[in-house]
């Protein structure tokens, strides 16, 4: 039995090592499967250097386009980089930054082990390594430092403590786990403010358990204390979180919920493709969808698309996700995008459980992107992580039940990565 466990652990460690080595290979070749990671890093590196030269002036001008410091990111990460740069070279900082991919993978694996105790750990290792090390966002931002990736790592730590909270039966441990969940979420939000919206989900979940007990009041108080600096920053400097960097956008355009619902829903569908078992999905659709539901979803779709006005740029400058780009490239309009939104709604009410948990997560994902532009990198691999760990969704039936499903999952993620690596060539061809 002991030898068997050792073999399993060796397999897992080998898989993690191979995955991490691919990041180093990407580092050697300056990989940028996102297409804009290098440019974003160099742009923000200049801001980081300004913090080193004149901290107060850079702080005052941070976020203002007219000062050359325009950005929608929190300054915390770039202040940390400016401090590290006093002692370390940029290249060495970039090498250290690659470790974030391994850290994310390890804690995602630990989360999977907590949630899926009956699943072979080797399968969970394959899932975690494939999902993380084949992610264009994780790979690019591990090679070209950016605040989103470290915010995402801290968010994974928050989810890990949330799963520990659900796992333990001891009240004292639940209190500590709820605190650590909120604490790491707060740290994540300081690095990348969009993660703050998940506090809505966590606090509602904790309230359902603690009610108005002393433990919940303490949790709320800690959450508010941790939020004070962030609230101050958003009130006095947060205007640029909601716009679009480099262009002038009205508040009406920026907060157009139709754009967000359609594009973000299409992104969820895009990341569901590797996970869903087609036979199981068809069976659920057949059982749940009827004339009444179909008619209602058609009406909802038509109402929402009537307000849709998200622009398409050939080189992908505004993002918009796969279905938005594919639809405009192939048909010159948004028809495929609208169809993907309708398909997602059908899958959502058929495959996902109809409960408060799923509805809260879905709405949180809409709120996660308050700014005008919607890029794939904001939701990769966040959506897959949430599908595996937070959504009420029967993954055992869809992906863990047989080897072909695992192979399909890995294969599609490889295809996604190659699409990212060669998308610039595709744009040039178009």
C-alpha positions, 0 to 999 in steps of 0.5 A, spaced: 500 500 500 505 504 501 509 503 495 502 504 491 502 511 494 509 512 493 508 511 485 502 515 485 506 521 489 511 520 484 507 520 478 503 527 481 510 530 482 513 528 475 506 531 472 507 538 476 515 538 474 513 537 466 508 542 467 512 547 470 518 546 465 513 548 459 513 555 463 520 555 463 521 553 455 516 559 454 520 563 458 526 562 454 522 563 447 518 569 450 512 566 449 506 571 449 500 566 447 495 572 450 498 577 444 498 583 449 502 580 455 509 583 453 506 590 451 502 590 458 508 588 462 513 593 459 507 599 459 506 598 467 514 597 468 515 604 466 510 606 471 513 601 476 520 605 475 516 612 476 514 609 483 522 608 484 524 615 482 518 619 485 513 615 489 509 621 491 508 624 484 507 617 481 501 616 486 498 623 485 498 622 477 496 614 477 491 612 473 491 619 469 492 619 462 494 626 461 500 624 466 502 618 462 500 613 468 493 611 465 491 604 467 486 600 470 490 596 475 491 597 482 498 600 484 500 595 489 503 590 485 507 595 481 509 598 487 512 591 490 515 590 483 519 597 484 521 595 491 524 589 488 527 592 482 532 596 487 535 589 489 533 584 483 534 585 476 528 585 471 530 578 468 530 575 475 524 578 477 521 575 471 524 568 473 521 569 480 514 570 477 514 564 473 513 560 480 506 563 480 504 558 475 506 552 480 503 555 486 496 556 483 497 549 480 499 546 487 493 549 490 488 548 485 490 540 486 489 541 493 482 544 492 480 538 487 483 533 492 478 536 498 472 536 493 473 530 490 475 525 495 473 519 491 477 521 484 484 518 483 489 523 485 492 522 478 486 524 474 486 530 479 493 532 477 492 531 470 486 536 470 489 541 475 496 541 470 492 541 464 488 547 466 493 551 469 499 550 465 495 550 458 492 556 460 494 562 455 493 567 461 497 563 466 503 562 461 503 569 459 502 572 465 507 567 469 512 569 463 510 577 463 509 579 470 502 582 471 497 584 477 492 579 475 495 573 476 498 574 483 491 576 484 488 570 482 493 566 486 490 569 492 483 568 490 485 560 489 487 561 497 481 564 498 477 558 495 481 553 498 479 556 505 472 556 503 472 549 501 475 547 508 470 551 511 465 547 508 469 540 509 470 541 517 464 540 522 468 544 528 465 551 529 471 554 531 475 551 525 469 554 521 470 561 524 478 561 522 476 558 515 471 563 514 476 569 516 482 566 512 477 566 506 475 573 507 483 575 508 486 572 502 480 575 498 482 582 501 489 581 499 487 578 492 482 584 491 488 589 493 492 586 487 487 586 482 480 589 485 475 585 481 476 579 485 472 584 491 466 582 488 466 575 490 466 577 497 458 578 496 458 570 494 462 568 500 458 573 505 452 570 503 454 563 504 457 564 511 451 568 513 446 562 511 451 558 516 452 563 522 446 567 521 446 573 526 451 570 530 457 573 533 462 569 528 458 572 522 458 579 525 466 579 527 467 576 519 463 582 517 467 587 521 474 584 519 471 584 512 469 592 513 476 593 516 480 590 510 476 594 505 477 601 508 483 602 504 480 599 498 474 603 498 478 610 499 482 608 493 476 607 489 472 613 491 478 618 490 482 614 484 477 608 482 474 612 476 478 608 471 477 601 473 470 602 469 472 605 463 477 603 457 484 604 457 486 609 451 479 611 449 474 615 451 467 611 453 461 614 456 458 611 462 452 608 459 456 604 454 461 602 460 455 599 464 451 596 458 449 590 462 447 587 455 454 587 453 456 584 459 451 578 459 452 576 452 459 576 452 461 573 459 455 568 458 458 566 451 465 566 455 462 561 460 459 557 454 466 557 451 470 554 457 464 549 458 466 546 452 472 541 454 468 539 460 461 538 458 459 530 456 455 531 450 450 525 451 449 527 458 448 534 456 443 532 451 439 528 456 438 534 461 436 538 455 431 533 453 428 533 460 428 540 462 427 544 456 420 544 453 416 549 449 414 554 455 422 554 457 424 555 450 419 561 448 421 564 455 429 564 453 427 566 446 424 572 449 429 574 454 435 573 448 431 578 444 430 583 449 438 583 451 440 583 444 436 589 442 441 593 447 447 590 445 452 594 442 459 592 443 464 593 438 468 589 433 475 590 431 479 586 426 485 585 431 481 584 437 483 590 440 477 590 444 477 583 446 470 580 446 471 573 446 471 567 441 464 567 439 464 574 438 470 574 434 468 568 430 461 571 428 464 577 426 470 574 422 465 569 419 459 572 418 460 580 419 455 580 424 453 578 431 449 572 429 453 566 432 454 570 438 447 571 439 446 564 438 451 562 443 448 566 448 441 562 447 445 556 447 448 558 454 441 559 457 439 553 455 445 549 458 445 553 464 437 552 466 438 544 464 445 542 466 446 547 472 442 546 479 437 551 480 439 554 486 442 560 489 449 558 489 449 558 482 445 564 480 450 568 485 456 566 482 453 567 475 451 574 477 458 575 480 461 573 474 457 579 470 460 584 476 467 581 475 468 585 469 465 592 470 469 596 465 467 597 458 472 592 455 471 584 456 478 580 454 478 572 455 484 573 460 479 576 465 476 569 465 481 564 463 482 560 467 477 563 472 471 560 469 474 553 469 476 553 476 469 556 478 466 550 474 470 545 478 470 548 485 464 552 486 458 551 481 453 546 483 454 542 477 455 534 476 462 533 474 463 526 476 457 525 470 461 529 465 468 529 466 470 524 471 466 518 469 471 515 463 478 516 460 475 519 453 472 525 457 479 526 460 482 526 454 477 530 450 478 535 456 486 535 455 486 535 447 481 541 447 485 545 452 491 544 448 487 547 442 485 553 446 493 554 447 495 553 440 489 558 438 492 563 442 499 562 440 497 563 433 492 568 433 496 574 431 497 570 425 490 569 424 489 576 424 494 578 419 491 573 414 484 576 415 
